[in-house]
């Protein structure tokens, strides 16, 4: 079955809303984003400039200031109903941010193995069309503790990198990311610390499913993300709401068959 990359308006708006968070930043290039074999995401904007961009985007998308929950954190919500192309939206957002700003490091955190497989399937279904549109073929892979070469490439490469993982695959002290034995190190650092130095952008798929527990927040914090973007229809935690595709709007557009309240 051949899938067609169509980019309906609701997906395009959600993608552009994230792109606009970084409007005005200096483009990442080798000279400003590569230090001692580690290629990082670097943002030249101040916290105040990012917050101003978030306020502008939220307002332009018609979100009431009292419902936008604007706070000075690098953490924002995109509300999209299940079945409206949420996964393809955040995958393509990575391509767009790489095209616009050279931001190259992304981690997709999912709540379960089936959802993780869904992310990989979505990428496989659209990778040829995305490569044609953006003229780049990213390294997309599932985190596997037995394949440290993939982590090495994630840390060092200036190509677009997208690592997909479940919370359970990395949030414990026993995980290989935290090993301090010689074979578990990158440039004398545990891999988790080396990954943190890349300051990845994190896409949280259904974050209300365990990603805001104290333990999960502690481990996500260790990744030192440049920014976290939350994708869900039912956010339990709302911060800097950039875009809302409501159930009523989804139904009106024919994207879902039933209204959910």
N, C-alpha and C positions, 0 to 999 in steps of 0.2 A: 504493500500500500504506500502510495506517494503522498507525503504531507506537504502542503503548500504554505510558505511563509507569507502571511497576509498583513499582519500588523494592523488590526482594527484600531479605531481611535482610542478606545479605553486602554489598550496596551501601550500605544504610542505615548499617550499622556502620562501614564505611570512611569514609563522609561524616562521621558524628558523631565519629569518632576525630580527624579534622582539626579540626573545630569545637572540640573540647575542648582542643586545644593552646592556644587563646586564651581559655579560660574565665577570667573575672574582669577582662578588659580593659575600658577605657572605650570606649564606642561612638564611632566616627568620625562627626563632624558637620562642617558648614562651618566653624564657629569654630575647631576644633582640627586640621583637616586641610587647610585651604586657605590658601596663602601665595603672594602675588604671582602670581596666575593659575594656579598649579599645585595641583591637588588630589591629595593623597597618601594612602597607607596609613600610619596611625600606630598604634603599639602602646604602651599605657601600662604593660605588664607588664615587670618586670625579667627579665634572663636567668635568674636563679635560679627565678623563678616559672614561666617557660615550661618549664624543665627539669623542675620538679616536676610540671607538668601532663603532660608527655611520659611521665615515669615512671609516673604514675597510669594513663594511658590504656593504655600498653603492658602493665602488670600486669593491668588489668581485661580486656584481650583475651587473657589467658592466655599471654603471651610470656615465656619464661624470661629472667631478667635477663642471663644470659650470651649470649643470642641477640638481645637487644634493642639492644646496642651503643650504650648511652646516652652521649652526649657533649654538651658545652655548646655546640652549634652550632645555628643556625636552619636545619636541614636534616634531613629525615625521610623514611623509606621506608614505602610502602604496597605490600604484596606481593599481587598479584592475577594469576591466570592469564589468558592471552589468551583471549578469547571469553566472559569473565564480566561484561562491561559496564564495563571499566576507563575508557574514554573518557567515557561518560555519567556515571560516578561523579565524575571530577574536574570535569567541566563543572557538574554539580549542586552540587558542593562550593563552587564560586564563588558560586552563587546563595545557598547557605545561609550562607556567611560574610558576604555582603552583607546578608542579612536579619538575622543575629544581631548583627553588629558594625559594619556600614557599610563594611567593607573593599571597595574598589571597583575596584582595579587588578590585573589578572591577565595574565600572559604564559604561553602554552603553548608549550614548545619541543619540537619533534618531530624525529626523525632523517631524515625524507625527505618528499618532496612527496606521495607516495601516502598516507602517514600523516596529513599535514597536511590533505589532502582528506577523509580519514575523519573528522577532528575536525569539519570544517565540515558534512559530511553528517549526523553525529550530532546536531549542534545544530539543523540544519534539520528533522530528523525529529521532534524533541521540543520545539521552541521554543514552539509554541502551548500545549502542556500545561504547560510550565514557566512560561510567562507567566501562565497561569491559577492555578497553584499559588502562585507567589511575587509576583504582581502587579508584575512588572518585566520589561521587554524590554531586554536588554543590547545594547550595541554589540559585535558579534562580527565580527572581520575578519582577513583574512590580511595580514601586513605586506607592503607594496608600496612600494618606494622612490619610485615616481612619484606616490604619493597622500599627500602630506604633510598634507593636511587631516585624514586619519584619525589621524595621530600627534598633531596639534594637539588633536583631540577627546579622545584618550586621556589626554593630559597635563592638560587643563583641566577635563574634565567630572566631575561628582560622581555620574553614572550608572554603573551596572555596565559595565566595559570589559574585554573579553577579546581580546587580540591573539595570533594564532597565527603562529608562524614556525619555519623550519628554522634550524639552526645556521649553515648555509652562507649564509643570507640576511643575516646581520649580523656575522659574526666576522672582519672584515678592516678594515684601516685605510682602504681605498678606499670603504667603504660610505657611503652618503649620510647615515647617522646621525651620522657623524663629521665631516661637512663644516663648515667654518668660514666659508664664503662667506655673504654676507648672506641669499641666498635659501634657504640651508640651515640657518638659525638659528631658534630659538624664544627670544624674550626675550634675545637676545644669547648664547644657549647652543647648542652643537650638540645636535641632537635626542636623542642618546644620553644626554647629561648631564641634559637636562630630564626624560627618561623615568626616569633614575636617581633624580631627586628625588621621583618618585611612590612609590618603594620598592615596586615590584610584588611580588605573590606569584607565584612561578614554579612551574608544574606541568611536571615533566620526564617526558615520555612515552618509556619505554625508554631511560633515561639511560646504560645500559651501551653504547649504540651511539654512542660518540664524545663524550659530554658531560662526561667526566672526564679528557680529555687536558689537558695544561698550557695549551694555547692556548684550549680551550673554557672551562676554569675561569676563565682570565683575563678572557675577554669576558663571561661570565655575572656575574663579580664586578663588572664595570663597571656593570651594571644596578642594583647596590645593593639586591638583593631584601630585602623584609621577612622572607621565609621561602621556602625551596625544599622542594617535596614531590615525591618520586620515585615513579613508578608503573611497576612491572614485576613479572614473575614470576621474573626471574632477575637480581637485583641483583648487579652486580660490586662495588659499594661499598655497604656497609650502615652506616647511621647512624640512630639513634633510630627503630628499627622500631616503628611504631605499630599495624600491623594485618597479619595474615597470612591469606591464603586459600590454603591448601596444595593441591597437586595432589590429594591423597587426599580432602580435604574438597570440592573442586570436583567430583570424580567422584561422591562420595557424594550430593551435592546435585543431581546430574544436569546440571551446568553445562557439563561437557566430556565427550567420548565416550571418551577414552583417558587413562590415567595417564601422566605424563611425569616421569621421574627422570633 
